[in-house]
Amino acid sequence: QVQLVESGGGLVQPGGSLRLSCAASGFTFSPYAMSWYRQAPGKERELVASITAAGYTTNYADSVKDRFTISRNNAKTMVYLQMNSLTPEDTAVYYCHWSRYWGQGTQVTVSS
């Protein structure tokens, strides 16, 4: 069955960095775009970043542009989200997404 397993979340100070990972399994990974979403308390889930199958094209929410970088390794069936210059507004549960499937999420908390 399809599994998306996120890791790498945690507590970080403002201005810090984190790298999230998503291990995908149960489907043919390489032909498909992948995405990261996030959901902050009391807010709707929002698209953070997406990457095309070969990784040549990426898209970002305006709020994270120039701070976050999405990447993938098709050989390892992994998707990554490098997050730099984090602010408290980035605090949320971050989810890996493909088709109708979601991972369990990983909590990112940005606080001093």
LINNORFEN-V551791 format. One record per backbone hydrogen bond with DSSP energy under -0.5 kcal/mol. CO is the residue of the C=O (numbers start at 1). NH is the residue of the N-H. Records with the same first field share a line. If there is no record, write none. Layout:
CO->NH / NH
This chain:
3->25
4->6 / 104
5->23
7->21
10->109
12->111
13->16
15->85
16->86
18->83
20->81
21->7
22->24 / 79
23->5
25->3
27->29
29->32
34->51
35->97
36->48 / 49
37->95
38->46
39->93
40->43
46->38
48->61
49->36
50->59
51->34
52->55
57->52
59->50
61->64 / 65
64->67 / 68
67->84
69->82
71->80
73->77 / 78
77->24
78->73
79->22
80->71
81->20 / 83
82->69 / 84
83->18
86->15
87->90
88->91
92->94 / 108
93->39
94->106
95->37
96->103
97->35
98->101
101->98
106->94
107->10
108->92
109->12 / 111
